[in-house]
């Protein structure tokens, strides 16, 4: 047996061993749990046609359901993120899924409009607890490849968002609203995955912090003015992007039914296509952002869809499907880059940033849904899509974003 001497390990071996590790198994668990969480979330708008018929709801009431759900999802996220920045709680995401479980069962057996609102509130609260800590864990597990990590985590959510309408079209429409209880299995799976990933939390955190002490993420070197301007511009860009996307999430099925006379299952399948294209865009944007930079990806993804959104209200059914894919493939690529850009601005407040931007996702979506619902009742849903088509022009605000490396 040959003894290992100190000279046996050369500089090249030391360099290889010091490379930051990407915890792909942890990222996969987080991505899959995000898939389960967002599948449950997406079941809510997916069953709107069923709820509308069963309870004789109008578009304003549909918009209010979304508003209540989104506000509940937004309300606690920044506060939870700020709290866990100071006192990490890796098992908090498991606790959040318990709220989601209760809300799902309650929605399956809701007997009134008020009980529907209470049910979606529980689901929203569950998501508000889930996202901040899961976002932090994904950043710690990244091994420095932030775009890849956020892409994997967020693509899980996007695929989950796509599965909701598909499940509604294939399973819930034919079996009734009570069949929502079968999806509790997804919640239980998410709780198991989150429990396992929480056990890995301290080891991945120690690697991330060791790397940060030796790298450029050790502390924020950006002036306060730069941070404020950057976060303000990112918030405005998110507002534009989410307001447009909410017209799809809450009202796309109604738009297709009213304009083209398609069946409810067909409209749900086209909503599934919308979510799948968004999922592909999120992963692509994260990977490409690691290579060409967040600034360029934000420009491309927010302003780039404008020509296609302007064409959409005038397209036939086939081209509506094509344009839906193109628009959301481009537009969804921004979210990972916006999140990482914000985290790089405030690197010691990962939970706060995760909670704030996921909270914005819920809050802006809720307000937009309520506003667009009322507008649809007054001027018609086709006119609403013509108004929404100009929203991506707000991407010009990206010119105000500080160039982070130059600012350093």
PALO-754726 format. One record per residue (C-alpha): residue in three letters; x, y, z. Coordinates in nm, 3 decimals. Each point is the difference from the previous one (the first is absolute). Last residue first. Example, Ala and Ser with C-alpha at 12.3 -4.5 7.8 and 13.67 -1.06 7.14 Angstrom:
<rest:SER	u:1.367	v:-0.106	w:0.714>
<rest:ALA	u:-0.137	v:-0.344	w:0.066>
END
This chain:
<rest:UNK	u:-1.829	v:4.838	w:-0.866>
<rest:UNK	u:-0.242	v:0.213	w:-0.200>
<rest:UNK	u:0.143	v:-0.131	w:-0.326>
<rest:UNK	u:-0.062	v:-0.358	w:0.114>
<rest:UNK	u:-0.356	v:0.082	w:0.101>
<rest:UNK	u:-0.115	v:0.192	w:-0.306>
<rest:UNK	u:-0.273	v:0.205	w:0.161>
<rest:UNK	u:-0.349	v:-0.050	w:-0.148>
<rest:UNK	u:-0.138	v:0.317	w:-0.159>
<rest:UNK	u:0.013	v:-0.142	w:-0.355>
<rest:UNK	u:-0.227	v:-0.277	w:0.126>
<rest:UNK	u:-0.282	v:0.256	w:-0.001>
<rest:UNK	u:-0.042	v:-0.073	w:-0.372>
<rest:UNK	u:-0.162	v:-0.327	w:0.111>
<rest:UNK	u:-0.313	v:0.205	w:0.074>
<rest:UNK	u:-0.086	v:-0.058	w:-0.367>
<rest:UNK	u:-0.100	v:-0.350	w:0.114>
<rest:UNK	u:-0.344	v:0.134	w:0.112>
<rest:UNK	u:-0.117	v:0.091	w:-0.353>
<rest:UNK	u:-0.188	v:-0.328	w:-0.063>
<rest:UNK	u:-0.195	v:0.039	w:0.326>
<rest:UNK	u:-0.236	v:0.252	w:-0.161>
<rest:UNK	u:-0.074	v:-0.229	w:-0.295>
<rest:UNK	u:-0.051	v:-0.292	w:0.238>
<rest:UNK	u:-0.255	v:0.204	w:0.196>
<rest:UNK	u:-0.190	v:0.077	w:-0.319>
<rest:UNK	u:-0.046	v:-0.374	w:-0.059>
<rest:UNK	u:-0.129	v:-0.045	w:0.358>
<rest:UNK	u:-0.285	v:0.243	w:-0.038>
<rest:UNK	u:-0.033	v:0.369	w:0.088>
<rest:UNK	u:-0.176	v:0.003	w:0.341>
<rest:UNK	u:0.020	v:-0.361	w:0.124>
<rest:UNK	u:0.352	v:-0.039	w:-0.135>
<rest:UNK	u:0.110	v:0.320	w:0.176>
<rest:UNK	u:-0.127	v:-0.134	w:0.332>
<rest:UNK	u:0.194	v:-0.321	w:-0.048>
<rest:UNK	u:0.307	v:0.189	w:-0.119>
<rest:UNK	u:0.007	v:0.203	w:0.321>
<rest:UNK	u:-0.054	v:-0.302	w:0.228>
<rest:UNK	u:0.259	v:-0.203	w:-0.190>
<rest:UNK	u:0.253	v:0.285	w:-0.002>
<rest:UNK	u:-0.033	v:0.046	w:0.377>
<rest:UNK	u:0.050	v:-0.372	w:0.056>
<rest:UNK	u:0.290	v:-0.034	w:-0.242>
<rest:UNK	u:0.170	v:0.300	w:0.153>
<rest:UNK	u:-0.035	v:-0.151	w:0.347>
<rest:UNK	u:0.101	v:-0.357	w:-0.086>
<rest:UNK	u:0.309	v:0.069	w:-0.209>
<rest:UNK	u:0.085	v:0.290	w:0.230>
<rest:UNK	u:0.009	v:-0.251	w:0.286>
<rest:UNK	u:0.231	v:-0.218	w:-0.207>
<rest:UNK	u:0.215	v:0.309	w:-0.044>
<rest:UNK	u:-0.010	v:0.107	w:0.365>
<rest:UNK	u:0.034	v:-0.349	w:0.148>
<rest:UNK	u:0.303	v:-0.082	w:-0.211>
<rest:UNK	u:0.153	v:0.340	w:0.070>
<rest:UNK	u:-0.064	v:-0.032	w:0.375>
<rest:UNK	u:0.131	v:-0.356	w:0.009>
<rest:UNK	u:0.318	v:0.094	w:-0.185>
<rest:UNK	u:0.069	v:0.305	w:0.216>
<rest:UNK	u:0.379	v:-0.003	w:0.032>
<rest:UNK	u:0.060	v:0.019	w:-0.376>
<rest:UNK	u:-0.200	v:0.322	w:-0.053>
<rest:UNK	u:0.082	v:0.113	w:-0.356>
<rest:UNK	u:0.109	v:-0.352	w:-0.097>
<rest:UNK	u:-0.333	v:-0.129	w:0.131>
<rest:UNK	u:-0.186	v:0.252	w:-0.218>
<rest:UNK	u:0.190	v:-0.106	w:-0.313>
<rest:UNK	u:-0.059	v:-0.364	w:0.096>
<rest:UNK	u:-0.376	v:0.055	w:0.023>
<rest:UNK	u:-0.020	v:0.204	w:-0.322>
<rest:UNK	u:0.209	v:-0.260	w:-0.183>
<rest:UNK	u:-0.219	v:-0.289	w:0.116>
<rest:UNK	u:-0.316	v:0.188	w:-0.097>
<rest:UNK	u:0.105	v:0.130	w:-0.341>
<rest:UNK	u:-0.020	v:-0.319	w:-0.209>
<rest:UNK	u:-0.377	v:-0.005	w:0.050>
<rest:UNK	u:-0.050	v:0.277	w:-0.257>
<rest:UNK	u:0.179	v:-0.174	w:-0.287>
<rest:UNK	u:-0.164	v:-0.343	w:0.023>
<rest:UNK	u:-0.323	v:0.171	w:0.102>
<rest:UNK	u:-0.028	v:0.208	w:-0.313>
<rest:UNK	u:0.114	v:-0.276	w:-0.237>
<rest:UNK	u:-0.236	v:-0.264	w:0.141>
<rest:UNK	u:-0.303	v:0.231	w:0.003>
<rest:UNK	u:0.089	v:0.117	w:-0.351>
<rest:UNK	u:-0.023	v:-0.356	w:-0.131>
<rest:UNK	u:-0.330	v:-0.071	w:0.177>
<rest:UNK	u:-0.154	v:0.327	w:-0.118>
<rest:UNK	u:0.135	v:-0.084	w:-0.345>
<rest:UNK	u:-0.215	v:-0.312	w:-0.011>
<rest:UNK	u:-0.310	v:0.167	w:0.147>
<rest:UNK	u:0.010	v:0.305	w:-0.230>
<rest:UNK	u:0.215	v:0.303	w:0.082>
<rest:UNK	u:-0.119	v:0.360	w:0.051>
<rest:UNK	u:0.033	v:0.019	w:0.381>
<rest:UNK	u:0.347	v:-0.168	w:-0.020>
<rest:UNK	u:0.174	v:0.240	w:-0.240>
<rest:UNK	u:0.086	v:0.269	w:0.259>
<rest:UNK	u:0.118	v:-0.270	w:0.243>
<rest:UNK	u:0.235	v:-0.133	w:-0.271>
<rest:UNK	u:0.166	v:0.333	w:-0.076>
<rest:UNK	u:0.042	v:0.070	w:0.377>
<rest:UNK	u:0.153	v:-0.337	w:0.099>
<rest:UNK	u:0.358	v:0.137	w:0.002>
<rest:UNK	u:-0.051	v:0.281	w:0.253>
<rest:UNK	u:-0.007	v:-0.209	w:0.318>
<rest:UNK	u:0.202	v:-0.304	w:-0.106>
<rest:UNK	u:0.271	v:0.163	w:-0.208>
<rest:UNK	u:0.082	v:0.283	w:0.240>
<rest:UNK	u:-0.006	v:-0.228	w:0.305>
<rest:UNK	u:0.226	v:-0.251	w:-0.177>
<rest:UNK	u:0.252	v:0.273	w:-0.085>
<rest:UNK	u:0.026	v:0.122	w:0.361>
<rest:UNK	u:0.015	v:-0.351	w:0.146>
<rest:UNK	u:0.325	v:-0.091	w:-0.174>
<rest:UNK	u:0.099	v:-0.179	w:-0.321>
<rest:UNK	u:0.100	v:-0.341	w:0.136>
<rest:UNK	u:-0.176	v:-0.047	w:0.333>
<rest:UNK	u:-0.302	v:0.180	w:-0.154>
<rest:UNK	u:-0.014	v:-0.266	w:-0.272>
<rest:UNK	u:-0.056	v:-0.269	w:0.264>
<rest:UNK	u:-0.261	v:0.197	w:0.195>
<rest:UNK	u:-0.183	v:0.123	w:-0.309>
<rest:UNK	u:-0.021	v:-0.351	w:-0.145>
<rest:UNK	u:-0.142	v:-0.140	w:0.323>
<rest:UNK	u:-0.261	v:0.276	w:0.032>
<rest:UNK	u:-0.090	v:-0.007	w:-0.370>
<rest:UNK	u:-0.061	v:-0.376	w:0.001>
<rest:UNK	u:-0.236	v:0.042	w:0.295>
<rest:UNK	u:-0.182	v:0.289	w:-0.169>
<rest:UNK	u:-0.050	v:-0.214	w:-0.312>
<rest:UNK	u:-0.145	v:-0.271	w:0.225>
<rest:UNK	u:-0.235	v:0.249	w:0.165>
<rest:UNK	u:-0.145	v:0.126	w:-0.328>
<rest:UNK	u:-0.034	v:-0.354	w:-0.136>
<rest:UNK	u:-0.198	v:-0.093	w:0.313>
<rest:UNK	u:-0.227	v:0.299	w:-0.067>
<rest:UNK	u:-0.054	v:-0.147	w:-0.347>
<rest:UNK	u:-0.098	v:-0.329	w:0.165>
<rest:UNK	u:-0.241	v:0.184	w:0.230>
<rest:UNK	u:-0.164	v:0.175	w:-0.298>
<rest:UNK	u:-0.047	v:-0.335	w:-0.171>
<rest:UNK	u:-0.155	v:-0.150	w:0.316>
<rest:UNK	u:-0.243	v:0.298	w:0.028>
<rest:UNK	u:-0.111	v:-0.029	w:-0.363>
<rest:UNK	u:0.107	v:0.246	w:-0.270>
<rest:UNK	u:-0.232	v:0.280	w:-0.120>
<rest:UNK	u:0.281	v:0.203	w:-0.158>
<rest:UNK	u:-0.039	v:0.341	w:0.163>
<rest:UNK	u:-0.204	v:-0.077	w:0.311>
<rest:UNK	u:0.150	v:-0.341	w:0.078>
<rest:UNK	u:0.357	v:0.109	w:-0.076>
<rest:UNK	u:-0.033	v:0.318	w:0.207>
<rest:UNK	u:-0.167	v:-0.190	w:0.285>
<rest:UNK	u:0.291	v:-0.247	w:0.014>
<rest:UNK	u:0.252	v:0.285	w:-0.014>
<rest:UNK	u:-0.167	v:0.186	w:0.290>
<rest:UNK	u:0.180	v:-0.079	w:0.326>
<rest:UNK	u:0.349	v:-0.115	w:-0.098>
<rest:UNK	u:0.007	v:0.167	w:-0.340>
<rest:UNK	u:-0.102	v:0.353	w:0.104>
<rest:UNK	u:0.225	v:-0.059	w:0.300>
<rest:UNK	u:0.299	v:-0.024	w:-0.234>
<rest:UNK	u:-0.049	v:0.361	w:-0.111>
<rest:UNK	u:-0.021	v:0.132	w:0.353>
<rest:UNK	u:0.295	v:-0.217	w:0.100>
<rest:UNK	u:0.234	v:0.143	w:-0.264>
<rest:UNK	u:-0.090	v:0.364	w:0.061>
<rest:UNK	u:0.019	v:-0.031	w:0.378>
<rest:UNK	u:0.325	v:-0.199	w:-0.019>
<rest:UNK	u:0.158	v:0.278	w:-0.204>
<rest:UNK	u:-0.119	v:0.257	w:0.254>
<rest:UNK	u:0.144	v:-0.208	w:0.287>
<rest:UNK	u:0.334	v:-0.042	w:-0.181>
<rest:UNK	u:0.017	v:0.377	w:-0.048>
<rest:UNK	u:-0.063	v:0.067	w:0.371>
<rest:UNK	u:0.248	v:-0.270	w:0.110>
<rest:UNK	u:0.276	v:0.148	w:-0.217>
<rest:UNK	u:-0.070	v:0.358	w:0.099>
<rest:UNK	u:0.003	v:-0.085	w:0.371>
<rest:UNK	u:0.316	v:-0.214	w:-0.022>
<rest:UNK	u:0.186	v:0.259	w:-0.204>
<rest:UNK	u:-0.096	v:0.277	w:0.242>
<rest:UNK	u:0.122	v:-0.208	w:0.296>
<rest:UNK	u:0.341	v:-0.034	w:-0.162>
<rest:UNK	u:0.101	v:-0.349	w:-0.111>
<rest:UNK	u:0.282	v:-0.186	w:0.170>
<rest:UNK	u:-0.223	v:-0.268	w:0.149>
<rest:UNK	u:0.194	v:-0.250	w:0.203>
<rest:UNK	u:0.180	v:-0.332	w:-0.045>
<rest:UNK	u:-0.165	v:-0.053	w:-0.340>
<rest:UNK	u:0.323	v:0.086	w:-0.185>
<rest:UNK	u:0.174	v:-0.310	w:0.114>
<rest:UNK	u:0.199	v:-0.149	w:0.289>
<rest:UNK	u:-0.257	v:0.057	w:0.274>
<rest:UNK	u:-0.276	v:-0.092	w:-0.246>
<rest:UNK	u:0.152	v:-0.340	w:-0.071>
<rest:UNK	u:0.005	v:-0.086	w:0.370>
<rest:UNK	u:-0.358	v:0.129	w:0.032>
<rest:UNK	u:-0.121	v:-0.218	w:-0.286>
<rest:UNK	u:0.176	v:-0.309	w:0.133>
<rest:UNK	u:-0.142	v:0.054	w:0.350>
<rest:UNK	u:-0.351	v:0.048	w:-0.139>
<rest:UNK	u:0.019	v:-0.324	w:-0.199>
<rest:UNK	u:0.093	v:-0.193	w:0.315>
<rest:UNK	u:-0.262	v:0.174	w:0.216>
<rest:UNK	u:-0.288	v:-0.060	w:-0.239>
<rest:UNK	u:0.042	v:-0.370	w:-0.077>
<rest:UNK	u:-0.264	v:-0.101	w:0.258>
<rest:UNK	u:-0.231	v:0.264	w:-0.145>
<rest:UNK	u:0.025	v:-0.178	w:-0.337>
<rest:UNK	u:-0.144	v:-0.319	w:0.153>
<rest:UNK	u:-0.289	v:0.180	w:0.174>
<rest:UNK	u:-0.072	v:0.193	w:-0.319>
<rest:UNK	u:-0.023	v:-0.321	w:-0.201>
<rest:UNK	u:-0.237	v:-0.158	w:0.255>
<rest:UNK	u:-0.223	v:0.309	w:0.013>
<rest:UNK	u:-0.009	v:0.016	w:-0.379>
<rest:UNK	u:-0.117	v:-0.361	w:-0.019>
<rest:UNK	u:-0.275	v:0.075	w:0.252>
<rest:UNK	u:-0.116	v:0.295	w:-0.210>
<rest:UNK	u:-0.001	v:-0.210	w:-0.315>
<rest:UNK	u:-0.210	v:-0.269	w:0.172>
<rest:UNK	u:-0.249	v:0.274	w:0.096>
<rest:UNK	u:-0.077	v:0.008	w:-0.370>
<rest:UNK	u:-0.266	v:-0.269	w:0.045>
<rest:UNK	u:-0.201	v:0.250	w:0.205>
<rest:UNK	u:-0.059	v:0.211	w:-0.312>
<rest:UNK	u:-0.239	v:-0.276	w:-0.115>
<rest:UNK	u:-0.274	v:0.184	w:0.192>
<rest:UNK	u:-0.013	v:0.256	w:-0.285>
<rest:UNK	u:-0.148	v:-0.249	w:-0.244>
<rest:UNK	u:0.116	v:-0.320	w:-0.166>
<rest:UNK	u:-0.014	v:0.100	w:-0.368>
<rest:UNK	u:0.125	v:0.356	w:0.037>
<rest:UNK	u:0.246	v:-0.106	w:0.274>
<rest:UNK	u:0.190	v:-0.268	w:-0.193>
<rest:UNK	u:0.112	v:0.087	w:-0.352>
<rest:UNK	u:-0.070	v:0.374	w:-0.024>
<rest:UNK	u:0.068	v:0.077	w:0.366>
<rest:UNK	u:0.317	v:-0.208	w:0.000>
<rest:UNK	u:0.119	v:0.186	w:-0.309>
<rest:UNK	u:-0.089	v:0.336	w:0.155>
<rest:UNK	u:0.198	v:-0.084	w:0.316>
<rest:UNK	u:0.294	v:-0.166	w:-0.177>
<rest:UNK	u:0.125	v:0.323	w:-0.159>
<rest:UNK	u:0.040	v:0.181	w:0.331>
<rest:UNK	u:0.191	v:-0.300	w:0.130>
<rest:UNK	u:0.224	v:0.025	w:-0.304>
<rest:UNK	u:0.059	v:0.367	w:0.085>
<rest:UNK	u:0.072	v:-0.075	w:0.365>
<rest:UNK	u:0.249	v:-0.270	w:-0.088>
<rest:UNK	u:0.149	v:0.235	w:-0.256>
<rest:UNK	u:0.056	v:0.241	w:0.287>
<rest:UNK	u:0.227	v:-0.228	w:0.202>
<rest:UNK	u:0.193	v:-0.128	w:-0.301>
<rest:UNK	u:0.043	v:0.352	w:-0.143>
<rest:UNK	u:0.091	v:0.143	w:0.340>
<rest:UNK	u:0.280	v:-0.254	w:0.028>
<rest:UNK	u:0.115	v:0.035	w:-0.362>
<rest:UNK	u:0.004	v:0.379	w:0.020>
<rest:UNK	u:0.180	v:-0.004	w:0.332>
<rest:UNK	u:0.285	v:-0.221	w:-0.109>
<rest:UNK	u:0.220	v:0.089	w:0.300>
<rest:UNK	u:-0.026	v:-0.345	w:0.161>
<rest:UNK	u:-0.377	v:0.032	w:-0.030>
<rest:UNK	u:-0.104	v:-0.179	w:0.319>
<rest:UNK	u:0.008	v:0.319	w:0.211>
<rest:UNK	u:-0.211	v:0.185	w:-0.258>
<rest:UNK	u:-0.255	v:-0.284	w:-0.011>
<rest:UNK	u:-0.019	v:-0.006	w:0.382>
<rest:UNK	u:-0.071	v:0.373	w:0.003>
<rest:UNK	u:-0.283	v:-0.038	w:-0.250>
<rest:UNK	u:-0.150	v:-0.285	w:0.205>
<rest:UNK	u:0.013	v:0.219	w:0.311>
<rest:UNK	u:-0.181	v:0.290	w:-0.166>
<rest:UNK	u:-0.251	v:-0.205	w:-0.207>
<rest:UNK	u:-0.180	v:-0.237	w:0.237>
<rest:UNK	u:-0.144	v:0.241	w:0.259>
<rest:UNK	u:-0.178	v:0.218	w:-0.258>
<rest:UNK	u:-0.107	v:-0.313	w:-0.187>
<rest:UNK	u:-0.182	v:-0.135	w:0.303>
<rest:UNK	u:-0.164	v:0.338	w:0.060>
<rest:UNK	u:-0.136	v:-0.006	w:-0.356>
<rest:UNK	u:-0.144	v:-0.351	w:0.041>
<rest:UNK	u:-0.172	v:0.108	w:0.323>
<rest:UNK	u:-0.140	v:0.313	w:-0.169>
<rest:UNK	u:-0.128	v:-0.214	w:-0.289>
<rest:UNK	u:-0.213	v:-0.194	w:0.246>
<rest:UNK	u:-0.137	v:0.306	w:0.181>
<rest:UNK	u:-0.104	v:0.158	w:-0.333>
<rest:UNK	u:-0.174	v:-0.322	w:-0.106>
<rest:UNK	u:-0.173	v:-0.012	w:0.341>
<rest:UNK	u:-0.134	v:0.351	w:-0.062>
<rest:UNK	u:-0.134	v:-0.098	w:-0.344>
<rest:UNK	u:-0.191	v:-0.289	w:0.153>
<rest:UNK	u:0.009	v:-0.378	w:0.047>
<rest:UNK	u:0.374	v:-0.071	w:-0.013>
<rest:UNK	u:0.069	v:-0.376	w:-0.002>
<rest:UNK	u:0.299	v:-0.017	w:-0.236>
<rest:UNK	u:0.109	v:0.348	w:0.106>
<rest:UNK	u:0.032	v:-0.110	w:0.364>
<rest:UNK	u:0.213	v:-0.300	w:-0.095>
<rest:UNK	u:0.234	v:0.225	w:-0.198>
<rest:UNK	u:0.017	v:0.265	w:0.271>
<rest:UNK	u:0.094	v:-0.251	w:0.272>
<rest:UNK	u:0.279	v:-0.149	w:-0.212>
<rest:UNK	u:0.132	v:0.344	w:-0.091>
<rest:UNK	u:0.013	v:0.095	w:0.368>
<rest:UNK	u:0.200	v:-0.318	w:0.070>
<rest:UNK	u:0.231	v:0.096	w:-0.287>
<rest:UNK	u:0.111	v:0.302	w:0.199>
<rest:UNK	u:0.122	v:-0.217	w:0.287>
<rest:UNK	u:0.220	v:-0.194	w:-0.241>
<rest:UNK	u:0.139	v:0.330	w:-0.131>
<rest:UNK	u:0.082	v:0.102	w:0.359>
<rest:UNK	u:0.233	v:-0.299	w:0.040>
<rest:UNK	u:0.312	v:0.194	w:-0.104>
<rest:UNK	u:-0.063	v:0.271	w:0.260>
<rest:UNK	u:0.292	v:0.243	w:-0.022>
<rest:UNK	u:-0.008	v:0.267	w:0.274>
<rest:UNK	u:0.122	v:0.337	w:-0.130>
<rest:UNK	u:-0.071	v:-0.053	w:-0.369>
<rest:UNK	u:-0.295	v:-0.210	w:0.120>
<rest:UNK	u:-0.171	v:0.309	w:0.143>
<rest:UNK	u:0.056	v:0.208	w:-0.315>
<rest:UNK	u:-0.138	v:-0.279	w:-0.222>
<rest:UNK	u:-0.302	v:-0.050	w:0.225>
<rest:UNK	u:-0.075	v:0.374	w:-0.009>
<rest:UNK	u:0.049	v:0.016	w:-0.379>
<rest:UNK	u:-0.226	v:-0.306	w:-0.058>
<rest:UNK	u:-0.280	v:0.074	w:0.246>
<rest:UNK	u:-0.247	v:0.197	w:-0.210>
<rest:UNK	u:0.081	v:-0.122	w:-0.348>
<rest:UNK	u:-0.176	v:-0.337	w:-0.004>
<rest:UNK	u:-0.298	v:0.137	w:0.190>
<rest:UNK	u:-0.009	v:0.290	w:-0.248>
<rest:UNK	u:0.009	v:-0.246	w:-0.290>
<rest:UNK	u:-0.285	v:-0.216	w:0.127>
<rest:UNK	u:-0.218	v:0.298	w:0.094>
<rest:UNK	u:0.063	v:0.169	w:-0.336>
<rest:UNK	u:-0.055	v:-0.324	w:-0.196>
<rest:UNK	u:-0.334	v:-0.055	w:0.170>
<rest:UNK	u:-0.080	v:0.369	w:-0.056>
<rest:UNK	u:0.064	v:-0.039	w:-0.375>
<rest:UNK	u:-0.248	v:-0.287	w:-0.017>
<rest:UNK	u:-0.252	v:0.215	w:0.188>
<rest:UNK	u:0.053	v:0.282	w:-0.252>
<rest:UNK	u:-0.035	v:-0.245	w:-0.289>
<rest:UNK	u:-0.346	v:-0.114	w:0.115>
<rest:UNK	u:-0.076	v:-0.303	w:0.218>
<rest:UNK	u:-0.299	v:-0.233	w:-0.037>
<rest:UNK	u:0.125	v:-0.235	w:0.281>
<rest:UNK	u:0.030	v:-0.323	w:-0.203>
<rest:UNK	u:0.061	v:0.169	w:-0.335>
<rest:UNK	u:0.269	v:0.242	w:0.114>
<rest:UNK	u:0.153	v:-0.262	w:0.231>
<rest:UNK	u:0.041	v:-0.245	w:-0.289>
<rest:UNK	u:0.139	v:0.269	w:-0.234>
<rest:UNK	u:0.234	v:0.114	w:0.282>
<rest:UNK	u:0.138	v:-0.353	w:0.048>
<rest:UNK	u:0.330	v:0.077	w:-0.174>
<rest:UNK	u:0.033	v:0.327	w:0.192>
<rest:UNK	u:0.025	v:-0.202	w:0.326>
<rest:UNK	u:0.178	v:-0.306	w:-0.139>
<rest:UNK	u:0.299	v:0.225	w:-0.068>
<rest:UNK	u:0.076	v:0.031	w:0.370>
<rest:UNK	u:-0.012	v:-0.376	w:0.054>
<rest:UNK	u:0.234	v:-0.052	w:-0.292>
<rest:UNK	u:0.214	v:0.279	w:0.142>
<rest:UNK	u:0.072	v:-0.186	w:0.322>
<rest:UNK	u:0.064	v:-0.334	w:-0.171>
<rest:UNK	u:0.238	v:0.153	w:-0.255>
<rest:UNK	u:0.177	v:0.197	w:0.275>
<rest:UNK	u:0.048	v:-0.333	w:0.181>
<rest:UNK	u:0.151	v:-0.139	w:-0.320>
<rest:UNK	u:0.233	v:0.299	w:-0.039>
<rest:UNK	u:0.110	v:-0.017	w:0.363>
<rest:UNK	u:0.070	v:-0.374	w:-0.027>
<rest:UNK	u:0.187	v:0.051	w:-0.330>
<rest:UNK	u:0.202	v:0.287	w:0.150>
<rest:UNK	u:0.092	v:-0.221	w:0.296>
<rest:UNK	u:0.105	v:-0.283	w:-0.232>
<rest:UNK	u:0.192	v:0.245	w:-0.220>
<rest:UNK	u:0.213	v:0.129	w:0.284>
<rest:UNK	u:0.243	v:0.200	w:-0.213>
<rest:UNK	u:0.341	v:-0.024	w:0.165>
<rest:UNK	u:0.236	v:0.294	w:0.012>
<rest:UNK	u:0.343	v:-0.080	w:-0.143>
<rest:UNK	u:0.254	v:-0.047	w:0.276>
<rest:UNK	u:0.056	v:-0.370	w:-0.078>
<rest:UNK	u:0.084	v:0.082	w:-0.362>
<rest:UNK	u:0.247	v:0.271	w:0.101>
<rest:UNK	u:0.168	v:-0.227	w:0.252>
<rest:UNK	u:0.034	v:-0.270	w:-0.265>
<rest:UNK	u:0.162	v:0.249	w:-0.240>
<rest:UNK	u:0.237	v:0.126	w:0.272>
<rest:UNK	u:0.128	v:-0.352	w:0.067>
<rest:UNK	u:-0.106	v:-0.252	w:0.260>
<rest:UNK	u:0.264	v:-0.267	w:0.057>
<rest:UNK	u:0.236	v:0.250	w:0.158>
<rest:UNK	u:-0.166	v:-0.032	w:0.339>
<rest:UNK	u:0.063	v:-0.374	w:-0.004>
<rest:UNK	u:-0.251	v:-0.275	w:-0.052>
<rest:UNK	u:0.133	v:-0.336	w:0.110>
<rest:UNK	u:0.031	v:-0.276	w:-0.257>
<rest:UNK	u:-0.143	v:-0.336	w:0.093>
END
